[in-house]
Amino acid sequence: MLVDVLVGVFVEVFVGVLVEVFVGVLVDVLVGVLVEVFVGVLVDVLVGVFVEVFVGVLVDVWVDVAVGVGVIVISISRIRRLMNGLLGSAGS
């Protein structure tokens, strides 16, 4: 009877410890992996979107400014040539 009690207690403690350790490690690993993957993906997506939007807007603005300045310079050049042509023909 004492042996049955001791074996029962040993088995109960041994199985309890094994189950607790196994479940604890499994939960820790799963939660750690899930959190790491979720946070990693979230950070990657947020940083990617921010960089893409920021760089996209920056490039769009610089292209628009460059095109606008180019159009203005070309327009001024054409107006000067036209005025020179008009003034040159008026002076003749």
C-alpha positions as CSV (number, residue, x, y, z in Angstrom):
1,M,0.0,0.0,0.0
2,L,2.8,2.4,0.8
3,V,4.5,1.4,-2.4
4,D,1.3,2.2,-4.3
5,V,1.0,5.6,-2.7
6,L,4.7,6.4,-3.4
7,V,4.4,5.2,-7.0
8,G,1.2,7.2,-7.4
9,V,2.8,10.3,-6.0
10,F,5.9,9.8,-8.1
11,V,3.9,9.3,-11.3
12,E,1.7,12.2,-10.5
13,V,4.6,14.6,-9.8
14,F,6.7,13.3,-12.7
15,V,3.8,13.5,-15.2
16,G,2.7,16.9,-13.8
17,V,6.2,18.3,-14.1
18,L,6.6,16.9,-17.6
19,V,3.3,18.2,-18.8
20,E,3.9,21.6,-17.2
21,V,7.4,21.9,-18.7
22,F,6.3,20.7,-22.1
23,V,3.2,22.9,-22.2
24,G,5.1,25.8,-20.8
25,V,7.9,25.5,-23.3
26,L,5.4,24.9,-26.2
27,V,3.3,28.0,-25.2
28,D,6.4,30.1,-24.7
29,V,7.8,29.1,-28.1
30,L,4.5,29.5,-29.9
31,V,3.7,32.8,-28.4
32,G,7.3,34.0,-28.9
33,V,7.3,32.9,-32.6
34,L,3.8,34.4,-33.1
35,V,4.7,37.7,-31.5
36,E,8.1,37.9,-33.3
37,V,6.5,37.1,-36.7
38,F,3.6,39.4,-36.2
39,V,5.7,42.3,-34.9
40,G,8.3,41.6,-37.6
41,V,5.7,41.6,-40.3
42,L,4.0,44.6,-38.9
43,V,7.2,46.6,-38.6
44,D,8.3,45.5,-42.1
45,V,5.0,46.5,-43.6
46,L,4.9,49.9,-41.8
47,V,8.5,50.7,-42.6
48,G,8.0,49.6,-46.2
49,V,4.9,51.6,-46.6
50,F,6.4,54.6,-45.0
51,V,9.6,54.5,-47.0
52,E,7.6,53.8,-50.2
53,V,5.2,56.6,-49.6
54,F,7.9,59.1,-48.4
55,V,10.3,58.3,-51.3
56,G,7.4,58.2,-53.8
57,V,6.2,61.6,-52.7
58,L,9.7,63.0,-52.6
59,V,10.4,61.7,-56.1
60,D,7.1,62.9,-57.4
61,V,7.6,66.4,-55.9
62,W,11.2,66.6,-57.3
63,V,10.0,65.4,-60.7
64,D,7.2,67.9,-60.7
65,V,9.5,70.7,-59.7
66,A,12.1,69.7,-62.3
67,V,9.5,69.5,-65.0
68,G,7.9,72.8,-63.9
69,V,11.2,74.6,-63.9
70,G,12.1,73.0,-67.2
71,V,8.8,74.2,-68.8
72,I,9.3,77.7,-67.3
73,V,12.9,77.9,-68.7
74,I,11.8,76.6,-72.1
75,S,8.9,79.1,-72.1
76,I,11.1,82.0,-71.2
77,S,13.6,80.9,-73.9
78,R,10.8,80.8,-76.5
79,I,9.4,84.1,-75.4
80,R,12.9,85.7,-75.7
81,R,13.4,84.3,-79.2
82,L,10.0,85.5,-80.2
83,M,10.6,88.9,-78.8
84,N,14.1,89.1,-80.4
85,G,12.5,88.0,-83.7
86,L,9.7,90.6,-83.4
87,L,12.0,93.3,-82.3
88,G,14.6,92.4,-85.0
89,S,11.9,92.4,-87.7
90,A,10.4,95.6,-86.4
91,G,13.8,97.4,-86.5
92,S,14.4,96.4,-90.1
